[in-house]
């Protein structure tokens, strides 16, 4: 059906008139763009075909216009990228609000299908067309590539189009990693290498995924690249690598088309690839491909654990360092935020310090004396005293150092001193290592230029060294990164939701804690995981901040008598509806005893008014008393802690138990509390990206990424994140984390954008062979499709008919690379078909015919979950303490009866109890009962500790022992998987006996 364009409202008139959540400048820019499109291109051609996909066409028109006018992309875009991103946000919001029930756009927003090529900028069309032509000739080019320059050009081309390196510094960094023979690691489904790059003056470490053709080209080009870059320094090597990339791409063009390459064709190629990524996904991922969005990658050990690979104690660090790095953020902080974050000029301490340092060098002795007086007036352990002491140390002569000039000290005070006092807490003893990294990043974030940022990093390192030397309790084991290149190490770890639930169960069984403290530890972990709160923010919560866990209320983070907030951005409100029902109930149980105490005190306070007080007066007194007590009663701090709240927060034992729990369930000793903030930011950014990814890309992601979707959707729905879902998804997450800028969130707390980019590129150019569902279920390792297999064989110099065996695609590739000198690692992956060194996999146990008729075989979902949890805890115990765990397991498994109990003598049970606690801790619990013949009756409840000790003291006494269901709630009257536990022990015993080999 045709629609008369004269009767239709212009596109810009369809923007919502008043939207409180729409940025004004983004809305203004979008209105200007739509007016221009309406006048220049869309007038007279607006139609509404019934089968049109209007929202996508409108979005493509707007993006094309922005690129064609030079508003986005290129070396120097004419508009602020954030302003353009806000305009795209507004466009997405408009399309969403004008969508009807069938998912189509409103008729007034439809854009017709115009005959001819899509309305893309000339440079983008040029890059896409010639990329398609080169893709069609890749096999011929691989077969006839006679010069090293052509092979380098093919590698650079594949790195751009298949690995998403759409920036020359990124490609040069990849060649530098190739010349250094950086380790290449891979599994059955993906291959990657970690590179260190610097874009726009800021360093980052990112994981680059290589498809089969790229790995083959990487392998055959290694020797030539190594010869060309050998002997050059880092900076000179990157320049040389950039020259190799450009000359190689020119040689590839000549080999493909036999003509002279056009000017800037490499830039057109990178721009077209990034634009295609943006059209296929979201601008955030395209910005990461261009290098304008910097986000740290997961640490290599953490990454392998998330993939389910075997992670040795020291993972693949041969040849170079693999821990993740990222530059500290640089952004312009608004003046109103500076006024809140930093002490005002009227601050008495700063005025006195500035006055002391303003004296000439001839009066240095007086300056030192006044600095001593200024430091003595401040309490021990305070930030002010540490600052004055550090400046005084610089002002005196030391071994190997000349005393600093007073003008230098004035510069240090103005550059760093004001920021230290405004961002660090008043007392340094409240800081942990992870908190200190976070605070130092906030300080460097305030630098207006990269030069100032580097100076701040150096000064912070010197200040930290002074505080450690003076024993100010400021994280002595913390190692700050070097400042060359603007790099700062980022501790990129993660905690998945299943691991979080296992940690909750672990905390519910810690014998060192009583029942109230176990509940408090579980609530502490919940608040850290669900909201990404800092340690001090959680411990400083009052009852007025949590509202008893009411789902209709908000959790408030604000200053109080126990702790202050870092900046104005740290004050925030978060919806308690993010907590699950059980978590809200746990919070309510923790709060209820104090609520009852406050209500009782309020009734007593109203009774003191006397018998003549009216009901209104009594109610007013009760209300005032309750409000006062709620504001001064703390969720975790006790009354005796309120005398020294800062020390109480620093020395509180709950965080230590939480850290011990998450380390136990993950087996990773490097996890700490601050990584829960990383997990919060990562899952709420990556999890919501599924809306903008192709379906094939989302299916290609690992399971732990897909599991983030539901939690991220719930978070964004709860905080009404309508704007920012497409282009700037870190905004609302950064606000929830209390960051001054979303750049802080993306660079330091969001990990895994490299994986999202890889999924988008694989969805556009799949290299796997399509198989039927039945074939796919037999092997988790995908095979190369016919085209990729021929291309890889040609690159390796083999016959194009050579193909790897079925199920050996990427592993065959890694073996070929290893034969040719590449530092390749084939990782053993833990999945449902593989077993560890100590226990079998769940799939193996279920497939054994000898175990099929044994009592207790898992038949329900609850029983299978119990089997998986038990196998995981057994594996952790065997890995941590093999000999003790093996002895305890053998004692228990060899005496199992059909009813799931093992009957032992008292001496055996004593040894078993000690070994079991040492090997498996509170994660697995033993249950006991006295046999009928000895007690005269059946013991239905576990004997008390005193009764148990008395019975075990009898060496020849008999007692029944079994492992409790690890998934049962504490205090449960019935265990639904008790026989499944015994069945699992028999399966592990059969597997360890070597009868069956996985």
LOBA-69725 format. One record per residue (C-alpha): x, y, z; residue in three letters. Coordinates in steps of 0.1 Angstrom, whole numbers, padded with zeros to 4 digits, always signed. Example, Ala and Ser with C-alpha at 12.3 -4.5 7.8 and 13.67 -1.06 7.14 Angstrom:
<recs>
+0123-0045+0078ala;+0137-0011+0071ser;
</recs>
This chain:
<recs>
+0000+0000+0000unk;+0014+0034-0010unk;+0013+0063+0014unk;+0011+0098+0001unk;+0042+0116+0013unk;+0023+0150+0014unk;-0001+0136+0041unk;+0027+0123+0063unk;+0043+0141+0092unk;+0081+0148+0087unk;+0104+0124+0106unk;+0117+0151+0129unk;+0082+0159+0140unk;+0077+0124+0154unk;+0102+0128+0182unk;+0087+0128+0216unk;+0081+0163+0228unk;+0091+0159+0265unk;+0113+0132+0277unk;+0130+0135+0310unk;+0154+0106+0303unk;+0166+0119+0269unk;+0198+0139+0267unk;+0191+0173+0253unk;+0221+0177+0231unk;+0215+0142+0216unk;+0179+0150+0208unk;+0189+0183+0192unk;+0214+0167+0170unk;+0190+0139+0159unk;+0163+0165+0151unk;+0188+0184+0128unk;+0198+0151+0111unk;+0162+0141+0105unk;+0153+0175+0091unk;+0182+0173+0066unk;+0172+0137+0056unk;+0135+0148+0053unk;+0144+0177+0030unk;+0173+0162+0010unk;+0165+0125+0006unk;+0132+0113+0020unk;+0108+0139+0006unk;+0085+0124-0020unk;+0098+0089-0017unk;+0083+0079+0017unk;+0062+0047+0012unk;+0050+0020+0035unk;+0053-0014+0019unk;+0037-0041+0041unk;+0068-0062+0042unk;+0092-0034+0050unk;+0116-0035+0080unk;+0113+0002+0088unk;+0133+0006+0120unk;+0164-0009+0105unk;+0162+0013+0074unk;+0157+0044+0094unk;+0187+0036+0115unk;+0208+0029+0085unk;+0198+0062+0069unk;+0207+0081+0100unk;+0241+0063+0105unk;+0249+0068+0068unk;+0242+0105+0070unk;+0263+0109+0101unk;+0292+0091+0085unk;+0289+0109+0052unk;+0289+0143+0068unk;+0320+0135+0088unk;+0302+0136+0122unk;+0315+0101+0131unk;+0345+0080+0123unk;+0377+0092+0108unk;+0407+0106+0125unk;+0390+0139+0137unk;+0352+0137+0138unk;+0334+0170+0138unk;+0311+0161+0167unk;+0318+0148+0202unk;+0314+0109+0200unk;+0293+0110+0231unk;+0269+0135+0216unk;+0265+0113+0185unk;+0260+0083+0207unk;+0232+0102+0226unk;+0215+0109+0193unk;+0215+0073+0184unk;+0201+0065+0219unk;+0172+0089+0212unk;+0166+0073+0178unk;+0164+0039+0193unk;+0140+0051+0220unk;+0118+0067+0194unk;+0116+0036+0173unk;+0108+0015+0203unk;+0080+0038+0215unk;+0064+0039+0180unk;+0064+0002+0176unk;+0030-0015+0173unk;+0020-0049+0188unk;+0034-0069+0159unk;+0068-0054+0163unk;+0067-0031+0133unk;+0073+0006+0133unk;+0045+0032+0131unk;+0035+0041+0095unk;+0048+0076+0100unk;+0083+0063+0106unk;+0086+0039+0076unk;+0113+0044+0050unk;+0109+0026+0017unk;+0133+0003-0001unk;+0150+0025-0026unk;+0162+0007-0058unk;+0200+0006-0061unk;+0229+0003-0036unk;+0223+0011+0001unk;+0227+0048+0011unk;+0262+0043+0025unk;+0291+0068+0024unk;+0314+0065-0006unk;+0344+0054+0015unk;+0323+0027+0032unk;+0309+0014-0001unk;+0344+0014-0016unk;+0358-0007+0013unk;+0329-0032+0013unk;+0330-0037-0024unk;+0367-0044-0026unk;+0367-0065+0005unk;+0341-0088-0012unk;+0363-0089-0043unk;+0394-0098-0022unk;+0374-0124-0002unk;+0365-0141-0035unk;+0401-0143-0045unk;+0416-0153-0011unk;+0422-0189-0022unk;+0441-0179-0054unk;+0461-0153-0034unk;+0470-0179-0008unk;+0482-0203-0035unk;+0501-0178-0055unk;+0515-0155-0027unk;+0551-0154-0039unk;+0565-0125-0019unk;+0567-0119+0019unk;+0550-0085+0015unk;+0518-0102+0000unk;+0518-0127+0029unk;+0521-0098+0054unk;+0493-0080+0036unk;+0471-0110+0038unk;+0477-0114+0075unk;+0469-0077+0081unk;+0437-0081+0059unk;+0425-0111+0079unk;+0433-0093+0112unk;+0411-0065+0101unk;+0382-0084+0086unk;+0381-0115+0108unk;+0397-0104+0141unk;+0382-0069+0142unk;+0414-0049+0146unk;+0401-0018+0129unk;+0429+0005+0139unk;+0465+0007+0127unk;+0480+0007+0162unk;+0461-0025+0170unk;+0474-0042+0139unk;+0509-0031+0146unk;+0507-0044+0181unk;+0495-0077+0168unk;+0526-0079+0145unk;+0548-0070+0175unk;+0533-0099+0195unk;+0540-0122+0165unk;+0576-0110+0164unk;+0580-0117+0201unk;+0564-0152+0196unk;+0537-0145+0222unk;+0519-0177+0233unk;+0489-0186+0211unk;+0463-0207+0231unk;+0432-0225+0219unk;+0405-0250+0226unk;+0382-0270+0204unk;+0361-0239+0196unk;+0384-0208+0196unk;+0420-0196+0194unk;+0434-0164+0208unk;+0465-0144+0215unk;+0469-0115+0240unk;+0485-0083+0227unk;+0495-0050+0243unk;+0485-0020+0223unk;+0484+0018+0227unk;+0457+0039+0210unk;+0452+0076+0214unk;+0480+0077+0239unk;+0464+0051+0262unk;+0475+0015+0267unk;+0454-0016+0268unk;+0458-0053+0268unk;+0432-0072+0247unk;+0426-0107+0236unk;+0426-0112+0198unk;+0407-0142+0185unk;+0421-0159+0154unk;+0400-0179+0130unk;+0416-0208+0111unk;+0427-0188+0081unk;+0442-0160+0103unk;+0461-0185+0124unk;+0475-0201+0093unk;+0486-0167+0079unk;+0500-0159+0114unk;+0521-0190+0113unk;+0536-0187+0078unk;+0544-0150+0083unk;+0561-0153+0117unk;+0597-0157+0105unk;+0596-0128+0081unk;+0580-0105+0107unk;+0605-0116+0133unk;+0634-0107+0110unk;+0620-0073+0101unk;+0613-0062+0137unk;+0643-0078+0154unk;+0665-0054+0172unk;+0640-0025+0172unk;+0628-0010+0205unk;+0592-0009+0214unk;+0584+0025+0199unk;+0605+0021+0168unk;+0592-0015+0164unk;+0556-0002+0163unk;+0565+0023+0136unk;+0582-0004+0116unk;+0552-0027+0120unk;+0529+0001+0108unk;+0550+0005+0077unk;+0549-0032+0071unk;+0511-0033+0074unk;+0506-0005+0049unk;+0531-0018+0024unk;+0517-0053+0028unk;+0481-0042+0021unk;+0493-0023-0010unk;+0511-0054-0022unk;+0480-0075-0016unk;+0459-0050-0036unk;+0484-0052-0065unk;+0483-0090-0064unk;+0445-0091-0064unk;+0437-0064-0090unk;+0470-0059-0108unk;+0467-0021-0105unk;+0481+0005-0083unk;+0463+0007-0050unk;+0442+0038-0043unk;+0452+0063-0016unk;+0442+0055+0020unk;+0426+0022+0010unk;+0438+0006+0043unk;+0418+0033+0062unk;+0388+0026+0040unk;+0390-0011+0048unk;+0392-0006+0085unk;+0364+0020+0085unk;+0341-0002+0064unk;+0347-0033+0087unk;+0340-0012+0118unk;+0309+0002+0102unk;+0297-0032+0093unk;+0302-0044+0129unk;+0282-0014+0141unk;+0254-0021+0117unk;+0254-0058+0128unk;+0256-0051+0165unk;+0259-0020+0186unk;+0282+0011+0185unk;+0299+0001+0217unk;+0314-0030+0201unk;+0323-0011+0169unk;+0341+0015+0191unk;+0360-0013+0207unk;+0370-0026+0173unk;+0382+0009+0163unk;+0402+0012+0196unk;+0382+0043+0207unk;+0365+0022+0235unk;+0391+0007+0258unk;+0382-0022+0280unk;+0404-0047+0298unk;+0404-0084+0290unk;+0401-0111+0316unk;+0433-0123+0331unk;+0445-0154+0314unk;+0441-0177+0344unk;+0406-0163+0350unk;+0397-0167+0313unk;+0407-0203+0312unk;+0387-0210+0343unk;+0356-0194+0328unk;+0360-0215+0297unk;+0362-0246+0318unk;+0398-0254+0308unk;+0424-0270+0330unk;+0442-0241+0347unk;+0477-0248+0360unk;+0490-0229+0390unk;+0510-0206+0367unk;+0492-0204+0333unk;+0513-0200+0301unk;+0535-0171+0310unk;+0564-0183+0289unk;+0581-0155+0271unk;+0561-0126+0284unk;+0538-0113+0311unk;+0501-0121+0305unk;+0483-0102+0332unk;+0458-0077+0319unk;+0466-0040+0317unk;+0446-0010+0308unk;+0453+0027+0309unk;+0438+0049+0335unk;+0410+0070+0322unk;+0413+0106+0312unk;+0382+0128+0311unk;+0371+0163+0318unk;+0354+0165+0351unk;+0327+0192+0354unk;+0333+0221+0377unk;+0304+0213+0399unk;+0318+0178+0405unk;+0352+0192+0413unk;+0336+0214+0439unk;+0322+0184+0456unk;+0351+0160+0451unk;+0380+0183+0462unk;+0383+0204+0493unk;+0374+0240+0487unk;+0400+0268+0488unk;+0386+0279+0521unk;+0397+0246+0537unk;+0418+0256+0567unk;+0443+0228+0564unk;+0450+0236+0527unk;+0453+0272+0535unk;+0479+0265+0562unk;+0498+0241+0540unk;+0499+0265+0511unk;+0511+0293+0534unk;+0539+0272+0547unk;+0551+0261+0513unk;+0549+0296+0499unk;+0581+0308+0517unk;+0614+0312+0499unk;+0641+0285+0499unk;+0662+0306+0522unk;+0638+0298+0550unk;+0638+0260+0546unk;+0644+0254+0583unk;+0613+0273+0592unk;+0593+0254+0566unk;+0604+0221+0580unk;+0595+0232+0615unk;+0561+0244+0604unk;+0554+0211+0586unk;+0562+0192+0617unk;+0537+0213+0637unk;+0511+0208+0609unk;+0516+0171+0610unk;+0515+0169+0648unk;+0481+0186+0648unk;+0466+0157+0627unk;+0458+0123+0641unk;+0479+0093+0634unk;+0469+0073+0603unk;+0451+0102+0587unk;+0455+0112+0551unk;+0464+0148+0560unk;+0493+0136+0582unk;+0506+0113+0555unk;+0505+0140+0529unk;+0524+0165+0551unk;+0549+0138+0561unk;+0556+0129+0525unk;+0562+0165+0515unk;+0585+0170+0544unk;+0605+0139+0535unk;+0610+0153+0500unk;+0622+0186+0514unk;+0652+0171+0533unk;+0683+0156+0519unk;+0682+0118+0517unk;+0708+0092+0506unk;+0712+0095+0469unk;+0686+0123+0466unk;+0688+0160+0467unk;+0662+0179+0487unk;+0633+0191+0465unk;+0629+0228+0459unk;+0599+0244+0477unk;+0585+0254+0443unk;+0584+0217+0434unk;+0566+0209+0467unk;+0541+0236+0459unk;+0535+0220+0426unk;+0531+0185+0442unk;+0507+0200+0467unk;+0485+0217+0440unk;+0487+0187+0416unk;+0483+0158+0439unk;+0476+0170+0475unk;+0442+0185+0468unk;+0431+0154+0449unk;+0443+0131+0477unk;+0424+0149+0504unk;+0392+0150+0482unk;+0392+0114+0471unk;+0410+0093+0497unk;+0391+0087+0530unk;+0402+0106+0561unk;+0420+0077+0576unk;+0443+0054+0555unk;+0438+0024+0577unk;+0404+0018+0562unk;+0419+0010+0528unk;+0424-0025+0514unk;+0445-0031+0483unk;+0416-0033+0459unk;+0401-0002+0473unk;+0433+0016+0469unk;+0436+0007+0432unk;+0400+0020+0427unk;+0408+0053+0445unk;+0441+0059+0427unk;+0422+0053+0394unk;+0397+0080+0404unk;+0425+0104+0412unk;+0441+0099+0378unk;+0407+0102+0361unk;+0406+0139+0371unk;+0437+0147+0349unk;+0428+0171+0321unk;+0456+0158+0298unk;+0476+0125+0295unk;+0508+0143+0305unk;+0492+0153+0338unk;+0479+0118+0342unk;+0514+0103+0339unk;+0527+0128+0365unk;+0499+0118+0388unk;+0507+0081+0384unk;+0544+0087+0393unk;+0535+0109+0423unk;+0509+0083+0436unk;+0535+0056+0434unk;+0560+0077+0455unk;+0533+0086+0480unk;+0523+0050+0483unk;+0559+0039+0489unk;+0562+0065+0517unk;+0530+0053+0534unk;+0542+0017+0533unk;+0576+0027+0548unk;+0559+0047+0576unk;+0536+0018+0584unk;+0504+0036+0576unk;+0486+0003+0569unk;+0480+0013+0533unk;+0482-0021+0515unk;+0519-0029+0517unk;+0516-0059+0494unk;+0501-0038+0466unk;+0523-0034+0435unk;+0515-0004+0414unk;+0522-0007+0377unk;+0547+0013+0357unk;+0537+0046+0342unk;+0554+0041+0308unk;+0528+0043+0281unk;+0501+0052+0305unk;+0495+0016+0316unk;+0481+0006+0349unk;+0474-0031+0358unk;+0438-0041+0360unk;+0428-0070+0382unk;+0403-0086+0358unk;+0386-0115+0376unk;+0350-0127+0376unk;+0325-0147+0396unk;+0297-0165+0379unk;+0262-0169+0392unk;+0266-0207+0399unk;+0298-0199+0418unk;+0280-0172+0438unk;+0253-0197+0449unk;+0279-0223+0459unk;+0296-0196+0480unk;+0263-0189+0497unk;+0260-0226+0506unk;+0296-0226+0518unk;+0290-0197+0541unk;+0259-0214+0555unk;+0280-0242+0568unk;+0312-0225+0582unk;+0318-0240+0616unk;+0338-0210+0628unk;+0307-0188+0626unk;+0275-0190+0647unk;+0241-0189+0630unk;+0237-0150+0631unk;+0272-0145+0617unk;+0265-0170+0590unk;+0234-0152+0580unk;+0253-0119+0581unk;+0281-0133+0559unk;+0256-0145+0533unk;+0238-0111+0532unk;+0272-0094+0529unk;+0281-0116+0499unk;+0246-0110+0484unk;+0250-0072+0486unk;+0285-0073+0471unk;+0274-0095+0442unk;+0240-0081+0434unk;+0249-0044+0437unk;+0287-0042+0433unk;+0291-0024+0466unk;+0325-0016+0481unk;+0336-0032+0514unk;+0332+0001+0534unk;+0298+0008+0517unk;+0284-0025+0529unk;+0298-0024+0564unk;+0286+0012+0568unk;+0250+0005+0560unk;+0224+0016+0585unk;+0189+0001+0590unk;+0175+0032+0574unk;+0195+0024+0543unk;+0180-0010+0536unk;+0144-0006+0546unk;+0141-0041+0559unk;+0146-0057+0525unk;+0113-0043+0511unk;+0113-0050+0474unk;+0094-0017+0468unk;+0121+0004+0483unk;+0157+0014+0474unk;+0190+0006+0489unk;+0207+0040+0497unk;+0244+0045+0498unk;+0252+0077+0517unk;+0276+0091+0542unk;+0270+0085+0579unk;+0290+0086+0612unk;+0309+0054+0603unk;+0323+0062+0569unk;+0322+0089+0543unk;+0319+0085+0505unk;+0347+0090+0480unk;+0329+0115+0457unk;+0295+0129+0451unk;+0289+0101+0425unk;+0293+0075+0452unk;+0260+0086+0467unk;+0233+0066+0449unk;+0201+0046+0453unk;+0197+0010+0440unk;+0165-0010+0438unk;+0161-0038+0463unk;+0139-0055+0438unk;+0172-0068+0423unk;+0174-0093+0452unk;+0157-0126+0447unk;+0130-0137+0471unk;+0153-0158+0493unk;+0178-0131+0494unk;+0153-0105+0505unk;+0141-0129+0532unk;+0176-0134+0545unk;+0181-0096+0546unk;+0148-0093+0565unk;+0159-0120+0590unk;+0191-0101+0596unk;+0172-0068+0602unk;+0142-0081+0622unk;+0160-0085+0657unk;+0172-0049+0656unk;+0138-0037+0644unk;+0121-0055+0673unk;+0146-0039+0697unk;+0139-0004+0683unk;+0102-0008+0685unk;+0104-0019+0721unk;+0126+0011+0730unk;+0101+0033+0712unk;+0072+0020+0732unk;+0092+0027+0764unk;+0101+0062+0753unk;+0065+0070+0746unk;+0055+0057+0781unk;+0078+0082+0797unk;+0055+0110+0786unk;+0032+0100+0814unk;-0005+0091+0815unk;-0017+0125+0804unk;+0000+0124+0770unk;-0024+0122+0741unk;-0022+0094+0714unk;-0008+0119+0689unk;+0020+0129+0712unk;+0028+0093+0720unk;+0028+0084+0683unk;+0051+0114+0675unk;+0075+0103+0702unk;+0076+0067+0689unk;+0081+0079+0653unk;+0109+0103+0662unk;+0127+0076+0683unk;+0124+0050+0656unk;+0137+0073+0629unk;+0167+0083+0650unk;+0175+0047+0659unk;+0172+0035+0623unk;+0197+0062+0612unk;+0222+0053+0639unk;+0218+0015+0640unk;+0240-0004+0616unk;+0234-0036+0597unk;+0267-0052+0604unk;+0285-0031+0630unk;+0278-0038+0666unk;+0275-0013+0694unk;+0310-0019+0706unk;+0323-0011+0671unk;+0308+0024+0670unk;+0335+0038+0693unk;+0361+0033+0665unk;+0340+0027+0633unk;+0369+0032+0609unk;+0390+0006+0626unk;+0360-0017+0630unk;+0354-0016+0592unk;+0390-0022+0584unk;+0393-0052+0608unk;+0358-0067+0603unk;+0360-0104+0599unk;+0330-0110+0576unk;+0348-0099+0544unk;+0376-0124+0552unk;+0350-0153+0554unk;+0334-0141+0521unk;+0367-0141+0503unk;+0376-0175+0517unk;+0342-0188+0504unk;+0346-0175+0468unk;+0382-0187+0467unk;+0371-0222+0478unk;+0343-0227+0454unk;+0363-0214+0424unk;+0397-0228+0434unk;+0412-0194+0425unk;+0434-0180+0453unk;+0437-0146+0435unk;+0400-0137+0439unk;+0392-0109+0464unk;+0361-0089+0474unk;+0367-0061+0448unk;+0362-0086+0420unk;+0325-0088+0428unk;+0323-0051+0416unk;+0340-0063+0383unk;+0314-0091+0381unk;+0285-0067+0387unk;+0296-0043+0359unk;+0306-0070+0334unk;+0274-0090+0336unk;+0251-0059+0334unk;+0269-0046+0303unk;+0276-0078+0284unk;+0243-0094+0294unk;+0221-0067+0279unk;+0241-0067+0246unk;+0221-0097+0234unk;+0194-0072+0222unk;+0217-0058+0196unk;+0236-0089+0185unk;+0226-0113+0157unk;+0211-0145+0169unk;+0240-0165+0155unk;+0264-0144+0175unk;+0246-0148+0208unk;+0245-0186+0203unk;+0282-0187+0196unk;+0291-0172+0230unk;+0301-0194+0259unk;+0274-0205+0284unk;+0287-0182+0312unk;+0281-0152+0289unk;+0246-0163+0280unk;+0238-0168+0317unk;+0243-0130+0322unk;+0212-0122+0301unk;+0185-0127+0326unk;+0203-0108+0354unk;+0212-0079+0331unk;+0176-0077+0318unk;+0163-0075+0354unk;+0188-0049+0363unk;+0181-0026+0334unk;+0143-0031+0338unk;+0146-0022+0375unk;+0165+0010+0369unk;+0145+0021+0339unk;+0175+0021+0315unk;+0155+0031+0284unk;+0182+0054+0270unk;+0217+0039+0265unk;+0207+0004+0257unk;+0222+0006+0222unk;+0251+0029+0221unk;+0263+0036+0256unk;+0253+0007+0278unk;+0280+0015+0304unk;+0263+0047+0315unk;+0236+0034+0338unk;+0260+0006+0351unk;+0286+0032+0359unk;+0260+0053+0378unk;+0250+0022+0398unk;+0287+0015+0406unk;+0292+0050+0418unk;+0317+0061+0391unk;+0322+0096+0379unk;+0324+0086+0343unk;+0313+0056+0322unk;+0348+0055+0308unk;+0360+0043+0343unk;+0334+0015+0342unk;+0343+0003+0307unk;+0381+0004+0311unk;+0385-0010+0345unk;+0354-0030+0354unk;+0339-0044+0321unk;+0357-0074+0307unk;+0348-0095+0277unk;+0341-0070+0249unk;+0368-0088+0229unk;+0346-0120+0231unk;+0315-0101+0220unk;+0334-0087+0190unk;+0346-0122+0181unk;+0311-0135+0182unk;+0298-0108+0159unk;+0325-0115+0133unk;+0321-0153+0135unk;+0283-0148+0129unk;+0290-0128+0098unk;+0317-0151+0084unk;+0313-0186+0100unk;+0342-0210+0095unk;+0325-0240+0110unk;+0309-0267+0089unk;+0272-0269+0093unk;+0260-0303+0105unk;+0228-0320+0115unk;+0217-0318+0151unk;+0225-0355+0155unk;+0261-0351+0142unk;+0266-0320+0163unk;+0257-0338+0195unk;+0285-0364+0190unk;+0313-0340+0193unk;+0317-0305+0208unk;+0346-0297+0185unk;+0334-0280+0152unk;+0349-0289+0119unk;+0362-0265+0092unk;+0338-0260+0063unk;+0349-0268+0028unk;+0360-0233+0018unk;+0380-0227+0050unk;+0397-0260+0049unk;+0409-0254+0013unk;+0421-0219+0023unk;+0440-0231+0053unk;+0456-0259+0034unk;+0468-0234+0007unk;+0482-0211+0033unk;+0502-0239+0049unk;+0515-0249+0015unk;+0496-0282+0014unk;+0472-0296-0012unk;+0438-0279-0012unk;+0424-0314-0007unk;+0440-0318+0026unk;+0415-0317+0055unk;+0418-0323+0092unk;+0401-0353+0107unk;+0365-0349+0120unk;+0364-0332+0154unk;+0401-0321+0151unk;+0397-0288+0133unk;+0413-0262+0156unk;+0435-0288+0174unk;+0450-0298+0140unk;+0456-0261+0133unk;+0474-0256+0166unk;+0496-0287+0160unk;+0505-0274+0125unk;+0514-0240+0141unk;+0535-0257+0168unk;+0555-0276+0142unk;+0563-0243+0124unk;+0577-0227+0156unk;+0547-0209+0169unk;+0544-0209+0207unk;+0511-0227+0206unk;+0492-0242+0236unk;+0464-0268+0232unk;+0443-0265+0263unk;+0424-0294+0278unk;+0388-0283+0282unk;+0365-0294+0310unk;+0331-0299+0296unk;+0303-0324+0300unk;+0323-0351+0282unk;+0357-0347+0299unk;+0370-0357+0333unk;+0395-0341+0356unk;+0426-0358+0370unk;+0406-0369+0401unk;+0369-0374+0393unk;+0349-0383+0362unk;+0326-0360+0344unk;+0288-0361+0350unk;+0283-0374+0314unk;+0307-0403+0320unk;+0290-0414+0352unk;+0256-0414+0336unk;+0267-0434+0306unk;+0282-0464+0324unk;+0261-0495+0321unk;+0276-0511+0353unk;+0262-0481+0373unk;+0228-0480+0357unk;+0212-0506+0380unk;+0229-0494+0412unk;+0205-0477+0437unk;+0205-0439+0437unk;+0212-0432+0400unk;+0202-0396+0393unk;+0167-0395+0377unk;+0155-0360+0385unk;+0169-0326+0380unk;+0175-0321+0418unk;+0195-0354+0419unk;+0216-0346+0389unk;+0224-0312+0403unk;+0235-0328+0436unk;+0257-0352+0416unk;+0274-0323+0398unk;+0279-0303+0430unk;+0294-0332+0448unk;+0318-0340+0419unk;+0330-0304+0419unk;+0337-0303+0456unk;+0354-0337+0455unk;+0376-0324+0426unk;+0385-0292+0446unk;+0394-0313+0477unk;+0415-0337+0457unk;+0434-0309+0440unk;+0441-0289+0472unk;+0451-0319+0494unk;+0454-0351+0473unk;+0468-0375+0499unk;+0444-0366+0527unk;+0414-0364+0504unk;+0422-0398+0489unk;+0425-0415+0523unk;+0392-0400+0535unk;+0374-0410+0503unk;+0388-0445+0503unk;+0377-0450+0539unk;+0342-0439+0532unk;+0336-0454+0497unk;+0350-0489+0505unk;+0325-0493+0534unk;+0293-0481+0517unk;+0262-0501+0521unk;+0231-0502+0499unk;+0213-0477+0521unk;+0241-0451+0515unk;+0257-0453+0549unk;+0292-0465+0557unk;+0295-0485+0590unk;+0329-0477+0606unk;+0346-0484+0639unk;+0351-0455+0663unk;+0388-0452+0655unk;+0381-0451+0618unk;+0354-0425+0622unk;+0377-0403+0642unk;+0404-0404+0615unk;+0378-0399+0588unk;+0364-0368+0605unk;+0398-0351+0608unk;+0408-0360+0573unk;+0375-0349+0558unk;+0376-0315+0575unk;+0412-0309+0563unk;+0404-0319+0527unk;+0369-0306+0520unk;+0362-0280+0547unk;+0327-0270+0554unk;+0316-0274+0517unk;+0309-0311+0524unk;+0294-0323+0557unk;+0294-0357+0573unk;+0264-0371+0591unk;+0264-0397+0618unk;+0239-0422+0633unk;+0243-0450+0659unk;+0233-0485+0646unk;+0201-0500+0660unk;+0217-0530+0677unk;+0239-0508+0699unk;+0215-0480+0708unk;+0183-0500+0711unk;+0165-0474+0690unk;+0170-0456+0657unk;+0187-0423+0659unk;+0167-0399+0637unk;+0187-0368+0644unk;+0224-0362+0643unk;+0239-0366+0678unk;+0253-0336+0694unk;+0290-0328+0693unk;+0294-0340+0729unk;+0276-0372+0723unk;+0295-0378+0691unk;+0329-0373+0708unk;+0319-0397+0735unk;+0308-0424+0711unk;+0339-0420+0688unk;+0361-0424+0719unk;+0352-0461+0719unk;+0376-0477+0695unk;+0355-0508+0688unk;+0321-0490+0688unk;+0302-0490+0655unk;+0288-0459+0639unk;+0272-0451+0605unk;+0286-0422+0585unk;+0276-0406+0552unk;+0281-0374+0532unk;+0251-0350+0535unk;+0234-0339+0504unk;+0255-0308+0493unk;+0225-0291+0478unk;+0201-0295+0507unk;+0194-0264+0528unk;+0208-0263+0564unk;+0183-0279+0588unk;+0162-0296+0560unk;+0141-0324+0574unk;+0145-0345+0543unk;+0173-0350+0518unk;+0161-0358+0483unk;+0195-0369+0470unk;+0210-0389+0498unk;+0212-0421+0478unk;+0225-0401+0448unk;+0255-0391+0469unk;+0264-0427+0476unk;+0259-0436+0439unk;+0282-0408+0430unk;+0309-0421+0454unk;+0307-0455+0438unk;+0311-0439+0403unk;+0342-0420+0414unk;+0356-0452+0430unk;+0350-0471+0398unk;+0366-0444+0377unk;+0397-0441+0399unk;+0401-0479+0398unk;+0410-0475+0361unk;+0384-0500+0349unk;+0371-0473+0325unk;+0392-0447+0308unk;+0375-0415+0297unk;
</recs>
